[in-house]
Amino acid sequence: MRYGLNLPTGGAAGDARTLGEFAALAEAAGWDGVFLEDYLVYQDRQDIPTYDPWVALAVMATRTQRLRLGTEVTPLARRRPWKVARETVTLDHLSGGRLVLGVGLGVGSAIDMAHFGEQTDNRRRADQLNEALEVLVGLWSGEPFSYAGAHYAIRETTFQPRPVQQPRIPIWVGGGYPNRGPMRRAARWDGACLYRAESPGSSVDVGSLPPDNIRALKRFVERERRASTEFDIVVGGRKRGEDWERERDTIRAAADAGATWWIEWIPPGDPGAMRMAIERGPIRID
């Protein structure tokens, strides 16, 4: 099990300078990765300052040596995939091959989509996401690449340099479990950072998958991939509870079920309190 932080790009500590400081603190405290949220308007709160994750990741890369860095998740349908290809390769080189790209649909009704003329239909955004991933990987190849799809078209072009990581920058796919679309998409790539999709009013913690779901997801991925290649199952994604021993039991059960990353969310708030939450380090089970 590896241990990561999910940090906000909104609020008083969402700027690139502070996030760079937080990343350095996280590395010193023993965390294995730091992953940023990706919003244009933080959680639809127009009264909260929102900052760009890619600029922050560049600062974080220069302040750290071993941490995995990335987004969890980027709504790829609202970004031009060729621009993302350039940004991700640049960050992969800047970090010495430590970047992870988390992708998902985003929320169609959110300001990020609805106020800027982006596609709000989930099915169409899913099609855009699938095509955008093909474009990314094609441009990352460093070979002549062309593409003709329903949403994107590229005349033959070669992007250099290739990423440091080979065969590619790892791609984690987010979305609601047990929806088949996100599960199949995740199985095609390098990891799943799915949340439990529950009906309104459910008492289940929407932000995390229980062990039975983790085991079922692992079986599904193994059937779809038909190979034993490395695949990350990323769980957690919530604020740490007050009972640390109970948290440790939860993390251990997730690891036993097949999870490879436990992510702890540090909510936006007082920067001093956020520093303390980072400096206490992960709750390790080993």
C-alpha positions in Angstrom: 0.0 0.0 0.0 1.2 3.5 -0.9 -0.2 6.6 0.7 -1.2 9.8 -1.0 -2.7 13.2 -0.3 -5.5 14.8 -2.3 -5.1 18.6 -2.0 -7.5 21.4 -3.0 -6.7 24.0 -5.6 -9.2 26.3 -4.0 -9.2 28.4 -0.9 -6.5 30.2 1.0 -3.9 27.5 0.5 -4.7 26.6 -3.2 -2.0 28.8 -4.8 1.1 27.3 -6.5 3.6 28.7 -3.9 1.7 27.2 -0.9 1.1 23.9 -2.7 4.8 23.7 -3.5 5.5 24.1 0.2 2.9 21.5 1.1 4.4 19.0 -1.3 7.9 19.4 0.3 6.3 18.9 3.7 4.5 15.8 2.5 7.7 14.3 1.1 9.5 14.9 4.4 6.6 13.4 6.4 6.7 10.1 4.4 3.8 10.5 2.0 4.2 8.7 -1.4 2.2 11.0 -3.6 0.3 14.3 -3.7 -2.6 14.7 -6.2 -4.5 17.9 -6.9 -8.1 18.6 -7.6 -8.8 20.2 -11.0 -11.5 22.9 -11.1 -12.1 26.1 -12.9 -14.5 27.2 -10.2 -13.7 25.3 -7.0 -16.7 23.1 -6.2 -19.0 25.6 -7.8 -18.1 28.2 -5.1 -17.5 31.4 -7.0 -16.6 33.1 -3.7 -13.6 30.9 -3.2 -10.3 31.6 -5.0 -9.4 28.9 -7.5 -6.0 28.2 -8.9 -4.6 26.2 -11.9 -3.3 22.7 -11.0 -0.8 22.5 -13.8 1.1 25.6 -12.7 1.0 24.3 -9.1 2.3 20.8 -10.2 5.3 22.5 -11.9 6.2 24.2 -8.6 5.6 21.0 -6.7 7.9 19.1 -9.0 10.8 21.5 -8.3 10.3 21.2 -4.5 10.3 17.4 -4.3 12.5 14.4 -5.4 10.5 11.2 -5.0 6.8 12.0 -4.6 4.3 10.9 -7.2 2.5 14.0 -8.5 -0.7 14.4 -10.5 -4.3 15.2 -10.8 -7.3 13.4 -9.3 -9.1 14.0 -11.5 -8.9 16.1 -14.6 -12.2 16.4 -16.6 -10.4 15.8 -19.9 -13.4 16.6 -22.1 -13.1 20.3 -21.2 -9.5 20.5 -22.1 -7.8 20.2 -25.6 -6.0 16.9 -25.5 -3.0 18.1 -27.5 -2.5 20.9 -25.0 -2.7 18.4 -22.1 -0.2 16.2 -24.0 2.3 19.1 -24.0 1.6 19.9 -20.3 1.9 16.4 -19.1 5.1 15.6 -20.9 6.6 18.8 -19.7 5.7 17.9 -16.1 6.9 14.3 -16.5 10.4 15.7 -17.6 10.4 18.3 -14.9 9.7 15.7 -12.2 12.0 13.1 -13.6 9.2 10.7 -14.5 6.9 11.1 -11.4 3.6 12.2 -13.0 0.3 10.4 -12.9 -2.7 11.7 -14.9 -6.0 11.1 -13.3 -9.0 11.6 -15.7 -12.8 11.6 -15.4 -16.0 13.0 -16.9 -16.5 15.9 -14.5 -20.0 17.0 -13.6 -22.1 18.3 -16.5 -24.2 20.6 -14.4 -21.2 22.3 -12.8 -20.1 25.8 -13.6 -16.9 24.3 -15.1 -19.0 22.8 -17.9 -22.3 24.5 -18.0 -21.2 28.1 -17.9 -18.6 27.8 -20.7 -20.5 26.0 -23.4 -18.9 22.6 -22.7 -20.6 19.4 -23.3 -23.0 18.6 -20.5 -24.4 15.3 -21.6 -22.6 12.5 -19.8 -22.6 10.0 -22.7 -21.2 12.5 -25.1 -18.5 13.6 -22.6 -17.6 9.9 -22.1 -17.1 9.6 -25.8 -15.0 12.7 -25.8 -12.9 11.3 -22.9 -12.3 8.0 -24.7 -11.1 9.8 -27.8 -9.0 12.3 -25.9 -7.1 9.4 -24.2 -6.4 7.9 -27.6 -5.1 11.3 -28.8 -2.9 11.7 -25.7 -1.3 8.3 -26.0 -0.7 8.9 -29.7 1.0 12.2 -29.2 3.0 10.8 -26.3 4.5 8.2 -28.6 6.9 10.6 -30.3 6.0 9.0 -33.6 4.0 10.6 -36.5 0.4 10.5 -35.4 -3.0 11.4 -37.0 -6.5 10.9 -35.7 -10.0 11.1 -37.1 -12.8 10.8 -34.6 -16.2 12.1 -33.9 -14.8 14.8 -31.6 -11.2 15.3 -32.5 -9.3 15.4 -35.7 -5.5 15.7 -36.1 -3.4 15.8 -39.3 -0.2 13.9 -39.1 2.0 15.5 -36.4 4.9 14.4 -34.3 5.3 15.5 -30.7 8.8 15.5 -29.1 10.0 14.8 -26.6 8.4 11.6 -25.4 7.6 11.2 -21.7 10.4 10.0 -19.4 8.1 7.2 -18.3 7.7 4.3 -20.7 5.5 3.0 -22.2 3.6 6.1 -21.1 2.6 8.3 -18.2 0.3 6.3 -16.0 -3.4 7.1 -16.5 -5.9 6.6 -13.6 -9.6 6.7 -14.4 -12.2 8.1 -12.0 -15.9 7.7 -12.0 -18.8 6.0 -10.2 -18.7 2.4 -9.2 -20.3 0.1 -10.2 -21.0 1.9 -13.5 -19.7 -0.2 -16.3 -18.4 2.7 -18.4 -15.8 4.0 -15.9 -14.9 0.4 -14.9 -14.2 -0.6 -18.5 -12.3 2.6 -19.2 -10.2 2.1 -16.1 -9.4 -1.5 -17.0 -8.1 -0.3 -20.3 -5.5 2.0 -18.8 -3.3 1.9 -15.6 -5.5 2.4 -12.6 -8.9 3.1 -11.1 -9.7 5.8 -8.6 -13.4 5.2 -8.5 -15.9 6.3 -5.8 -19.0 4.4 -4.8 -22.0 5.8 -6.7 -24.9 5.7 -4.2 -28.5 6.9 -4.4 -29.4 10.1 -2.6 -29.9 9.6 1.2 -27.6 6.6 1.4 -25.7 6.2 4.6 -22.7 4.7 2.7 -19.6 6.9 2.5 -19.7 7.9 -1.1 -16.0 8.7 -1.2 -14.6 5.3 -0.7 -15.0 1.7 -1.9 -15.5 -1.0 0.8 -13.4 -4.2 0.6 -16.1 -6.2 -1.2 -16.3 -3.6 -4.0 -12.5 -3.5 -4.2 -12.3 -7.3 -4.7 -15.1 -7.2 -7.3 -13.3 -4.4 -9.1 -10.1 -6.3 -9.0 -11.7 -9.4 -10.5 -13.4 -7.3 -13.2 -10.1 -5.6 -14.2 -8.3 -9.0 -14.3 -11.0 -10.4 -16.6 -11.0 -7.3 -18.9 -7.2 -7.0 -19.1 -6.5 -10.8 -19.4 -3.1 -10.2 -18.1 -1.3 -9.7 -14.8 0.3 -6.4 -15.6 0.6 -3.8 -12.9 -2.6 -2.0 -12.2 -3.4 0.5 -9.4 -6.6 0.5 -7.4 -6.8 3.8 -5.6 -9.3 4.2 -2.7 -10.0 6.5 0.3 -10.4 10.1 -0.9 -11.8 11.4 2.3 -10.8 13.3 5.4 -9.1 11.3 8.1 -11.4 10.1 10.9 -10.7 10.9 14.6 -10.2 7.2 15.5 -6.8 6.4 14.0 -6.8 2.7 14.9 -10.2 2.4 13.2 -8.7 4.1 10.2 -5.8 1.7 10.2 -8.2 -1.2 10.2 -10.0 0.3 7.3 -6.8 0.8 5.3 -5.6 -2.7 6.1 -8.9 -4.2 4.9 -8.6 -2.2 1.7 -5.0 -3.4 1.1 -6.0 -7.1 1.8 -8.8 -6.7 -0.8 -6.3 -5.5 -3.5 -6.1 -1.7 -3.2 -2.6 -0.3 -3.9 -3.1 3.4 -2.9 -4.9 5.0 0.1 -5.6 8.7 -0.5 -6.4 11.1 2.3 -8.2 14.3 1.5 -7.1 17.5 3.2 -10.0 19.9 2.9 -9.5 23.6 2.2 -9.2 25.8 5.2 -6.7 27.4 7.5 -3.2 26.9 6.0 -1.7 26.2 9.4 -4.2 23.4 10.1 -3.5 22.0 6.7 0.2 22.0 7.4 -0.3 20.1 10.6 -2.5 17.5 8.8 0.2 16.9 6.2 3.1 16.8 8.7 1.5 14.1 10.9 2.2 11.7 8.0 0.2 8.7 6.7 -1.4 6.0 8.9 0.7 3.1 7.8 -0.3 -0.5 8.2 3.2 -2.0 7.9 
